[in-house]
Amino acid sequence: MGKSKVVLLKSAEAPVETPFYEKHWFKVFGRFVSNFIGSIPPLRRYISTTVPYLNGRVPKLYREGNYVEALDLSLLGLIKCDRNNELDHYWWWSFMSYAVYCVYMLNKPNFMNKLMSIAEKGPQPFEGSSAAYCFWNFSHLKFAEGEYDLAISLAERAKNADDTSAEAYYLLGYYELFINEKDPVELFSAAIERDHKILGRIVHHPSLKEFPGIIEELKKLHLVPPKQSPNKALNSHAVNRAR
């Protein structure tokens, strides 16, 4: 395929956070604890550098658009994590995913390469949604830099880290078409099964519009009448959206 068909794919949304942080009871409790800690300066200084505090603080900062401070605290969190227990394994990859998101928003590809080097030495096993998020973002970067074999390898690692990652399958489908010049329908279909919004991205992607046969085949597979579908809930939703 000519380079004219190779375009940088947009990164997805921010990494998924721990759900309980958004619950009302946690916010009320958090305000109480925050006020108590604030009244004792030495305790406040100590708490502000602990892993649990940083893991709650960083998402708040990047939601506010404060990507520089969020990145700084994410890197501090990586240093603070003890890699020898399961909970810190989760936290380490959470901090890495936050750092990746902030660097993407700050548009610093050189820094993203540094994060990729750090991630390669991260705690194993390389699994979970945060690890997958990191690897498919690294894959985006390598694709943009023209390192296509590495881009494919990183997308595979994202898939292996979290088989529910629609983005990983989407990237692999995209690479299958534009790098390997093979039929991407199976990989695109796997992505759509994991997140039906992927179908819309494929339909409206400027480069993929040049392959109407692929788009029509994917529509037939995922926009079928519910009674004929093996996954009635998914396809019922799809049909309703299409109307």
Backbone torsions as a table, in degrees:
resi	resn	phi	psi	omega
1	MET	NA	143.5	178.6
2	GLY	-73.1	156.3	-177.8
3	LYS	-64.5	-20.4	-179.5
4	SER	-62.6	-22.1	-179.6
5	LYS	-91.4	-5.5	-177.2
6	VAL	-95.4	111.3	-179.3
7	VAL	-125.0	152.2	179.3
8	LEU	-71.1	129.2	178.1
9	LEU	-81.8	145.6	179.0
10	LYS	-73.9	141.9	176.7
11	SER	-71.7	154.5	-179.4
12	ALA	-81.9	-169.0	-176.8
13	GLU	-72.7	177.3	-178.9
14	ALA	-59.4	155.0	-179.9
15	PRO	-59.5	150.6	-179.2
16	VAL	-68.4	135.2	-179.3
17	GLU	-104.3	166.2	177.6
18	THR	-64.4	121.9	-171.9
19	PRO	-55.8	-35.3	-171.5
20	PHE	-67.7	-17.1	177.7
21	TYR	-63.4	-23.8	-176.3
22	GLU	-94.2	-4.3	-176.6
23	LYS	-78.2	148.2	-174.9
24	HIS	-60.6	-43.5	-177.1
25	TRP	-61.6	-34.6	-179.0
26	PHE	-71.4	-37.8	179.9
27	LYS	-65.3	-41.2	178.4
28	VAL	-64.4	-47.3	178.8
29	PHE	-61.6	-40.3	-178.9
30	GLY	-63.0	-40.0	178.6
31	ARG	-64.5	-39.5	178.9
32	PHE	-63.0	-48.7	-179.7
33	VAL	-63.4	-41.0	-179.0
34	SER	-62.0	-42.2	179.0
35	ASN	-65.4	-39.3	179.6
36	PHE	-65.5	-46.2	-179.4
37	ILE	-64.2	-39.5	-178.8
38	GLY	-62.3	-23.7	-179.0
39	SER	-81.6	-6.5	-179.1
40	ILE	-128.2	92.4	-174.0
41	PRO	-50.8	-47.6	-178.9
42	PRO	-61.1	-40.3	178.3
43	LEU	-66.6	-39.0	179.2
44	ARG	-61.2	-42.6	-179.5
45	ARG	-65.8	-38.5	-179.8
46	TYR	-69.0	-48.6	-177.0
47	ILE	-61.9	-35.1	-173.9
48	SER	-66.8	-10.7	178.7
49	THR	-113.6	9.2	178.7
50	THR	-82.8	154.3	-177.4
51	VAL	-60.5	-48.5	-179.4
52	PRO	-59.9	-39.8	179.7
53	TYR	-64.6	-46.9	-179.1
54	LEU	-62.1	-38.1	-178.8
55	ASN	-66.5	-25.4	175.2
56	GLY	-88.9	-31.6	-175.8
57	ARG	-74.9	-41.6	-174.0
58	VAL	-59.8	-49.4	179.1
59	PRO	-58.7	-35.5	178.3
60	LYS	-63.1	-41.5	-178.7
61	LEU	-65.9	-45.0	-176.6
62	TYR	-75.7	-23.4	172.5
63	ARG	-66.0	-30.0	178.4
64	GLU	-82.9	-4.1	-179.6
65	GLY	86.9	8.1	179.8
66	ASN	-89.2	72.1	-172.4
67	TYR	-72.5	-30.1	-178.6
68	VAL	-66.7	-50.0	179.3
69	GLU	-67.9	-37.7	178.1
70	ALA	-61.5	-39.4	178.0
71	LEU	-66.2	-44.3	179.4
72	ASP	-58.7	-45.1	-178.9
73	LEU	-71.6	-30.8	175.5
74	SER	-63.2	-42.9	179.1
75	LEU	-66.6	-37.5	175.6
76	LEU	-63.1	-40.5	178.6
77	GLY	-61.4	-39.2	177.9
78	LEU	-60.8	-39.9	-180.0
79	ILE	-68.9	-37.7	-174.7
80	LYS	-73.9	-24.8	-173.6
81	CYS	-68.1	134.6	170.7
82	ASP	-88.2	120.1	-172.9
83	ARG	-82.0	3.6	-172.9
84	ASN	-95.8	5.3	176.5
85	ASN	-132.9	159.3	-171.5
86	GLU	-64.7	-40.1	-177.9
87	LEU	-65.6	-42.2	179.6
88	ASP	-70.7	-25.6	172.5
89	HIS	-60.9	-45.3	177.9
90	TYR	-63.4	-46.4	-178.8
91	TRP	-64.2	-40.4	-178.5
92	TRP	-58.7	-47.4	-179.4
93	TRP	-71.1	-27.6	173.6
94	SER	-64.4	-47.5	178.4
95	PHE	-61.9	-39.2	178.8
96	MET	-64.3	-41.6	179.6
97	SER	-65.7	-37.4	176.5
98	TYR	-64.0	-42.5	179.6
99	ALA	-62.5	-42.7	179.2
100	VAL	-60.7	-44.6	179.9
101	TYR	-62.3	-44.9	-179.0
102	CYS	-64.4	-41.9	179.5
103	VAL	-64.8	-38.9	175.7
104	TYR	-60.9	-45.9	-178.7
105	MET	-67.1	-30.2	178.5
106	LEU	-84.6	-5.1	177.7
107	ASN	56.8	58.8	179.9
108	LYS	-123.8	79.6	-177.2
109	PRO	-60.5	-33.9	178.9
110	ASN	-64.6	-38.9	177.5
111	PHE	-68.4	-33.6	178.0
112	MET	-62.8	-37.1	176.7
113	ASN	-63.7	-37.1	177.5
114	LYS	-65.3	-41.5	178.0
115	LEU	-63.2	-36.8	178.9
116	MET	-63.0	-39.9	177.9
117	SER	-64.3	-39.8	177.9
118	ILE	-65.8	-42.5	-178.4
119	ALA	-62.2	-34.9	179.2
120	GLU	-60.2	-25.8	179.9
121	LYS	-103.0	12.2	-178.4
122	GLY	-70.9	169.8	-179.2
123	PRO	-63.9	138.0	179.2
124	GLN	-102.6	158.2	3.3
125	PRO	-74.1	151.9	177.0
126	PHE	-79.9	85.9	-178.1
127	GLU	-147.1	163.1	-178.7
128	GLY	106.6	162.4	-175.5
129	SER	-64.8	-34.5	179.9
130	SER	-67.9	-42.4	177.8
131	ALA	-63.5	-42.1	178.5
132	ALA	-61.6	-42.7	178.8
133	TYR	-57.2	-44.1	179.9
134	CYS	-63.1	-47.4	-173.5
135	PHE	-68.7	-36.3	179.5
136	TRP	-76.1	-24.2	171.3
137	ASN	-69.5	-39.7	175.1
138	PHE	-62.2	-36.1	178.4
139	SER	-63.3	-42.9	174.9
140	HIS	-53.2	-47.2	-176.5
141	LEU	-62.5	-47.7	-177.2
142	LYS	-66.5	-33.8	176.2
143	PHE	-64.2	-44.6	179.6
144	ALA	-63.0	-30.8	-179.9
145	GLU	-85.6	-1.2	177.2
146	GLY	84.5	9.6	178.0
147	GLU	-92.7	76.2	-168.5
148	TYR	-68.0	-40.3	179.1
149	ASP	-62.7	-41.8	179.0
150	LEU	-68.2	-37.2	178.1
151	ALA	-60.0	-43.9	178.4
152	ILE	-63.2	-45.5	-179.2
153	SER	-60.2	-41.7	180.0
154	LEU	-68.8	-36.4	176.3
155	ALA	-65.7	-37.1	175.9
156	GLU	-63.4	-39.9	179.3
157	ARG	-66.4	-36.3	176.3
158	ALA	-63.3	-43.4	178.3
159	LYS	-62.5	-42.5	-179.2
160	ASN	-69.6	-30.1	178.8
161	ALA	-71.0	-33.7	-178.8
162	ASP	-153.5	102.0	-176.3
163	ASP	-67.6	-11.4	177.4
164	THR	-87.3	0.2	-177.0
165	SER	-73.5	103.1	178.4
166	ALA	-63.9	-36.1	-177.9
167	GLU	-63.0	-37.8	179.7
168	ALA	-63.2	-45.5	179.1
169	TYR	-66.9	-37.3	178.1
170	TYR	-61.7	-46.2	178.8
171	LEU	-61.9	-43.2	-179.7
172	LEU	-63.5	-37.3	175.9
173	GLY	-64.9	-43.1	179.2
174	TYR	-61.7	-45.3	179.6
175	TYR	-66.9	-36.3	179.2
176	GLU	-59.8	-38.4	-178.7
177	LEU	-76.3	-51.1	-170.1
178	PHE	-91.3	-19.9	178.6
179	ILE	-102.9	-52.8	-178.1
180	ASN	-85.7	-12.9	-179.7
181	GLU	55.4	46.3	178.8
182	LYS	-123.3	171.6	-178.6
183	ASP	-68.4	121.1	-177.5
184	PRO	-97.1	4.6	-169.9
185	VAL	-58.6	-42.7	-177.8
186	GLU	-61.7	-42.6	-179.3
187	LEU	-72.2	-42.6	176.6
188	PHE	-61.4	-40.2	179.9
189	SER	-63.5	-40.2	177.4
190	ALA	-63.2	-37.2	178.3
191	ALA	-65.6	-43.7	-179.1
192	ILE	-65.0	-38.0	177.9
193	GLU	-61.1	-30.6	-178.7
194	ARG	-87.0	-26.8	177.4
195	ASP	-155.7	107.1	-173.3
196	HIS	-65.2	-18.5	178.2
197	LYS	-64.4	-20.3	178.9
198	ILE	-60.5	-33.7	179.6
199	LEU	-59.0	-43.1	178.4
200	GLY	-62.8	-39.1	178.3
201	ARG	-63.1	-40.6	179.9
202	ILE	-67.2	-44.8	-177.7
203	VAL	-60.7	-37.1	-173.4
204	HIS	-101.1	0.2	-179.9
205	HIS	-69.3	127.7	-175.9
206	PRO	-54.6	-43.1	-178.5
207	SER	-75.1	-36.7	-177.8
208	LEU	-72.9	-21.3	176.1
209	LYS	-61.4	-19.3	179.9
210	GLU	-77.1	-1.2	179.8
211	PHE	-124.9	67.9	-176.6
212	PRO	-60.7	-28.5	179.7
213	GLY	-64.8	-40.9	178.1
214	ILE	-65.4	-43.7	-179.6
215	ILE	-62.8	-43.5	180.0
216	GLU	-64.6	-39.2	178.9
217	GLU	-64.3	-40.3	179.0
218	LEU	-67.6	-36.7	176.6
219	LYS	-64.2	-40.4	179.1
220	LYS	-64.6	-36.4	-178.4
221	LEU	-73.3	-32.2	-170.0
222	HIS	-119.6	-0.9	174.1
223	LEU	-124.2	59.9	-178.8
224	VAL	-108.0	156.9	177.4
225	PRO	-56.3	137.7	-177.3
226	PRO	-52.1	-36.7	-177.1
227	LYS	-66.7	-23.5	-178.8
228	GLN	-96.2	-3.2	-172.9
229	SER	-94.0	137.8	174.2
230	PRO	-71.4	-20.4	178.0
231	ASN	-119.3	82.2	-171.1
232	LYS	-63.5	-39.1	-177.5
233	ALA	-64.6	-45.7	-178.9
234	LEU	-64.5	-48.9	-175.0
235	ASN	-74.4	-28.4	173.5
236	SER	-61.9	-42.7	177.5
237	HIS	-63.3	-41.3	-178.6
238	ALA	-63.7	-43.1	-179.0
239	VAL	-64.4	-42.3	179.2
240	ASN	-62.2	-38.6	179.4
241	ARG	-68.6	-33.0	-175.2
242	ALA	-75.7	-21.5	-177.0
243	ARG	-74.4	NA	NA
